[in-house]
Amino acid sequence: MIESLNENYWTQRYESNQAGWDIGHVSTPIKEYIDQLKNKDIKILIPGAGNAYEAEYLWKQGFKNVWVIDLSKAPLDNLKTRIPDFPTAQLIQGDFFEHQAQYDLIIEQTFFCALNPAMRKDYVTTMHERLADNGKLVGLLFNIPLNATHPPFGGNEEEYRALFSPYFNIEIMEEACNSITPRCGNELFVKMIKA
């Protein structure tokens, strides 16, 4: 049985330093994607962002329209400590599935794998709703079976294509060529455009 993955669960993981998914910096595939973005005015969301190293990197590269949402306040406070001038209004403690704004780009980094797999269809439809016309969902998905009772939950390309293709044009879904060493061969880089 999957335990309740609520605010208390995640806050306890951060406070007890049990955030094994946290690599301490922006992941290489996402960094390299960000590095080729030209328009720094696009509105970007990072859901289930945790310590949000991707948001920190974006901010330092001049992207100021970056929004972060997480169930737990602890990682949002961590980001604010690292970047004191990051607007508090753009740090949202809350449930992504209840969030209402739209974005040009949503970055996926260990949010999908942290959700109960029963929520995957809701994830896809909510992502579709949160993206503006021609909006992009970009990031990393695990391409391995992982845990059945607790996060991170894994999956595979065939499953993901079936899940996302009714709502997105899948431009890229392939093994990431530049994953960090511990995840090498186990991640898919994805770039999907709202259909």
N, C-alpha and C positions, 0 to 999 in steps of 0.2 A: 504494500500500500504506500502511496506517495504522501509524504507528510505535508502539512499546510505550509505553503511557500509564501507566507505573509510578511508584513513589515517587520514583525518581531524576529522571524526566522533570519531575514537578511541582516538586520541590525546586529544580531548576536554573532553572525558570521564575521562581520566587519570588526566588531569590538573584541572578539576573541582571536583575531588575525587568522581566520580560517577562510580566506578568500583565495583559494588555489588557482582560480581563473585569472587573478589579477597579475599581469606580467610586469607592472611597474612603469610602463611606458606605452606610447602608441604602437600598435602592431604594425609591422613592416608593410603588409599588403594595403592596409588602410592609409598609412602614411604616404605611400607611393601614389595611391589614388588621389589623395588630397593635393599632393604636390603638382598634379597636372590640371587642377581646377583653375579656371581663369577668372570667373565671376565671383568676387569676394562678397557680393551683396546677397547671394542666395540665402534663403531661410533653411537652416539645418536643424534637425532634431536627432538626439542620441537617446533612445529609450533604454531603460534598465541599465543606465550608463555606469553604475558603480563609481569608481574613482575618476572616471571620465578623462583618461589621458588623451583620448581623441579630441575632446572638447578643448583641452589645454593646448594641444598642438594647433588646432584650428585657430584658436584665439591668438596665439603667438605668430601665426602666419597672416594675421590681419582680417580673419573672418569674424565679424562682430555680431552677426545675426544667428548665433548658435544657441540652441536651447537644449537643456538636459533635464531628463525626468527619471526619478528613481523612487521606489517605495520607501527606501530608508533615507533618513536625513544624514546619517553619518558620512557616507561618501560625498554627498553634496557639500557638507562642511569641509571635508578634506580638499575639494576642488577650490572652494572659496579661500581657504588658507594658502593654497599654492598660487592662486590668481586673485588677489584682493579686489582688483577692479572689475572682475567678472560680474555683470549685473545680477543682483539677487533675484530680480523678477524673472530672469532666464534660467534659474535653478528651481525646478518644480519637484517638490516632494509630493508624489501622488501615484495614481494608477494609470498607466499608459492607456488602458482600455476605456477609461472615463475621460481622457484628454480630448479636447475638441478642435484645436487649431490645425491648420494645414501647412505643409512644408514642401520645399523644392527637392530636398534631399533628406533621407533618413539613413543613418549609419547603423548597421547591425554588427554588434561586437559582444558576443556572449549573452545576449538577451534571449534570443530564441531558445537556446539550449538550457536556459534557466527556468523556463516555463514548463508546467505540467504538460506533457505531450497531448493531453486531451484538449488543450487550448490552442493547438496549432492552426486549426481552421479560423478561429477568432483572431489569431495573430495576423493571418493573411488578409482577412477582410478589413480589419482595423487599419493595417498598414495602407491598404488601398484607399480607405476613406481619409487617412491623415495626409496623403500625398496630393499636391496640386496636380492639375493636368500636366502630363509629361514628367511628373515627378519621378525620382529614382530612389530605389532601395538598394543600397550598396553595402557590402561587408563580407563577413565570414560565417560559414556554417560548418559544423563538424561533419565529417564524412566517414564516421565510424560508429559502431554500436558502443554506447557508453553504459550508463546506469539505468536500471528499471525503476528504482524506488526513490532516487534523489538526483538533483542536478550535479553535474551537467548531463543532460539527456542527449544522446546522439541521433544519428539518422544517416540517410544516404541520398545520393543524387537522384535516383529513380523516384524515391518518395517525395523529395522536394519539388521535382519537376511536375509531378502530378498535383501537388498541393498548390503551387504558385501559378502554373500556366493558365488557369481560368481567369486570373486577375491581372497578370503581368506579362509583358513581352520580355522573355528571358534573353538578354543580350549576351551575358557571360555567366556560365556556371561551370567552373572547371577547377581542377586541383590548383591551389595557390602555389606558385613557383617560388615564393619568397617568405614562407611562413617562418616563425621563430623555430629554432632547432627542435624543441620538445614536441611541436605540433606538425613538423614536416611530414607531408603525405597524408595528414588527417584533416585538412581543412579545404573547403571549397571557397574560392572567391566568387562572389555573385554580384552582378549588376543587372537589375531588373527595372523596367520602365512601366509605369502605370498604364494599363490597357484601357 
